[in-house]
Amino acid sequence: MPSRSGAISPEPIGDERLFTEFPGRNSIREQVAHALRAALVSGQMRPGVLYSAPALAAQFGVSPTPIREAMLDLVKEGLVVAVRNKGFRVTELADSELDEMSDIRQLIEVPTVAKIARRCSGSVADQVEALRPLARRIVECAEKGELIEYVEADRRFHLDLLGLAGNQHLVRVVGELRARSRLYGLEQLASRGDLAAYAREHEEIIDLVLARDARGATKVMKHHIRHVRGSWAGLPED
């Protein structure tokens, strides 16, 4: 049903638990922004639907103000567009754009993880091992079908791992690519029980990096990123 503002009331995409499960966020606005980005990536928020700040606020259990502020941040990032006096609409991306983002991630992330594997010793190894609880949290979210939490935990894992290469510009670029990506097949994978199998690849990556197996880490990372535009999107994987 349309609201008084003309925005369509969408299906629920989350609740207030999100704000206690994203550690390291210093404000409600920041937590809301990350939750909304995860909802965009996971496909919980879809192109063509108008989302009003009051409706989203009711779903997330917060006031409309941090929702509106967070959505305006997403407007600046090109992830949504503001519709005057109505709400916000998710920016639609062509399949070719999503393919290009996946290709760029392959070019950046695969050699970076291989580099980390080759130099994995001492404090670097300790930091890689410290990612294991997060990898297990990703599996837990996949098994429970908590898609927004899954996307946020997955994002943190990959960016924290890439950060060990010591190049924050690289981390920022990958973070922006991930924020613009769309994983519309997540819900179907979770319902079939397949998402947990993909989620376990994170711990496999940790083991290979700790073993300084750059070749093995390269292989798994390539396979892992292909899921974004392969089986997750219902497309054939090469």
Secondary structure in CASP SS format (residue, H / E / C, confidence):
PFRMAT SS
TARGET T0000
AUTHOR 0000-0000-0000
METHOD secondary structure of the structure
MODEL  1
M C 1.00
P E 1.00
S C 1.00
R C 1.00
S C 1.00
G C 1.00
A C 1.00
I E 1.00
S C 1.00
P C 1.00
E C 1.00
P C 1.00
I C 1.00
G C 1.00
D C 1.00
E C 1.00
R C 1.00
L H 1.00
F H 1.00
T H 1.00
E H 1.00
F C 1.00
P C 1.00
G C 1.00
R C 1.00
N C 1.00
S C 1.00
I H 1.00
R H 1.00
E H 1.00
Q H 1.00
V H 1.00
A H 1.00
H H 1.00
A H 1.00
L H 1.00
R H 1.00
A H 1.00
A H 1.00
L H 1.00
V H 1.00
S H 1.00
G C 1.00
Q C 1.00
M C 1.00
R C 1.00
P E 1.00
G C 1.00
V C 1.00
L E 1.00
Y E 1.00
S C 1.00
A H 1.00
P H 1.00
A H 1.00
L H 1.00
A H 1.00
A H 1.00
Q H 1.00
F H 1.00
G C 1.00
V C 1.00
S C 1.00
P H 1.00
T H 1.00
P H 1.00
I H 1.00
R H 1.00
E H 1.00
A H 1.00
M H 1.00
L H 1.00
D H 1.00
L H 1.00
V H 1.00
K H 1.00
E C 1.00
G C 1.00
L C 1.00
V E 1.00
V E 1.00
A E 1.00
V E 1.00
R C 1.00
N C 1.00
K C 1.00
G E 1.00
F E 1.00
R E 1.00
V E 1.00
T C 1.00
E C 1.00
L C 1.00
A C 1.00
D H 1.00
S H 1.00
E H 1.00
L H 1.00
D H 1.00
E H 1.00
M H 1.00
S H 1.00
D H 1.00
I H 1.00
R H 1.00
Q H 1.00
L H 1.00
I H 1.00
E H 1.00
V H 1.00
P H 1.00
T H 1.00
V H 1.00
A H 1.00
K H 1.00
I H 1.00
A H 1.00
R H 1.00
R C 1.00
C C 1.00
S C 1.00
G H 1.00
S H 1.00
V H 1.00
A H 1.00
D H 1.00
Q H 1.00
V H 1.00
E H 1.00
A C 1.00
L C 1.00
R H 1.00
P H 1.00
L H 1.00
A H 1.00
R H 1.00
R H 1.00
I H 1.00
V H 1.00
E H 1.00
C H 1.00
A H 1.00
E H 1.00
K H 1.00
G C 1.00
E C 1.00
L H 1.00
I H 1.00
E H 1.00
Y H 1.00
V H 1.00
E H 1.00
A H 1.00
D H 1.00
R H 1.00
R H 1.00
F H 1.00
H H 1.00
L H 1.00
D H 1.00
L H 1.00
L H 1.00
G H 1.00
L C 1.00
A C 1.00
G C 1.00
N C 1.00
Q H 1.00
H H 1.00
L H 1.00
V H 1.00
R H 1.00
V H 1.00
V H 1.00
G H 1.00
E H 1.00
L H 1.00
R H 1.00
A H 1.00
R H 1.00
S C 1.00
R C 1.00
L C 1.00
Y C 1.00
G C 1.00
L H 1.00
E H 1.00
Q H 1.00
L H 1.00
A H 1.00
S H 1.00
R H 1.00
G C 1.00
D C 1.00
L H 1.00
A H 1.00
A H 1.00
Y H 1.00
A H 1.00
R C 1.00
E H 1.00
H H 1.00
E H 1.00
E H 1.00
I H 1.00
I H 1.00
D H 1.00
L H 1.00
V H 1.00
L H 1.00
A C 1.00
R C 1.00
D C 1.00
A H 1.00
R H 1.00
G H 1.00
A H 1.00
T H 1.00
K H 1.00
V H 1.00
M H 1.00
K H 1.00
H H 1.00
H H 1.00
I H 1.00
R H 1.00
H H 1.00
V H 1.00
R H 1.00
G C 1.00
S H 1.00
W H 1.00
A H 1.00
G C 1.00
L C 1.00
P C 1.00
E C 1.00
D C 1.00
END
